[in-house]
């Protein structure tokens, strides 16, 4: 005589599944995002094409069952009457959807960051001078390795004055005397009109919509101005008389004693050639695009000797023919090491062209820069919406 019993144990399966799966999926997505980012930096060091593939969604089905079987013979041996067998099993069917780059992502790669992006990045824990060293390519007429924003240049870039500028800024910021902040700017949006022609309701309506009527030099007339928050470099009062503060003002050709200088995004080179007169009241700033930032940081990727020997990567050389040390430009903010075997002390690593490229887990400067780069990606690349629908979906499992 034999009997079989089957029970499906769905009790508390949902909460248990979340406990088992959520952290693992999170860790996997974060790790592969980091690996993809590092791989793209390595690719650019070799002037190879990059690839972006975002995880749009993860859906999974889990089934969990228990099966028990009892069998035996009826006879005088009561102790051996019944034999029990059991089996507990579960399986999972995850489905992962990916999104390749769309037009919005391409624009995010190629469009320069804004002064607002500079403000956000400089106020999220990363030192302002560290952020500026990465994303700024020019402040007034002071250049920061402009040619590094593309495939490896054959000759060293101009960067020494900017490096000195950043060191002065770092000293001021360390004393709490310099910051990238926000100030209010009033921009005229109308011609002067008689004060008496503006009603009380119009004054109130303008105020509620962040506009204001201001008097002009012509008595009895006002002009409508829009209130805007803009990014500025702000000095504490004691900074203006310090050696570092005076040097920053001199290097940028600023008018002394103002305390704050609005940062204006420069999209055309001709703006930088305009005469400064007695000193600028604004800082005309050139900011890299995300693609330029990736190219710039890729200069911190080490190239193995055998790849240098066979010319797989461009080597920048100085006037004497010796390789240029890009860490002079990066100031130790980003360095990707290379080895032949899988590294033991890597925060993140990828294999490419037969070598392992990795970020040392003890290199906190590089890890900070890498984290800043992920913030820039989040600011510049927005995946989703009608254009961001998954193009292909992969079922994983049986």
Protein Blocks (a to p, Z undefined) as FASTA:
>chain_A
ZZddddddfehklmmmmmmmmmmmmmmmmmmmmmmmmmmmmmmmnopacdddddfbdcdd
ddddddddddddddfklmlmpccddddddddddddddddddfklmmmmmpccdfklmmmm
mmnopafklmmmmmpgbehjacehkllmpccdfbdcdfklmmmmmmmmmmmmmnopaccd
dddddddfbdcddfklpcfklmmmmmmnopacdddfbehiacdddddddddddddfklmm
pmklmmmmmmnopaehklpacddddfbfklmmpcekjopfbdcdddddfklmmmmmmmmp
ccdfklmmnopaccdddfkopacdfklmnnopaccdddfbdcfkbfbdcdeehiacdddf
klmmlmmmmmmmmmmmmmmpccedjklgcfbdcdedZZ
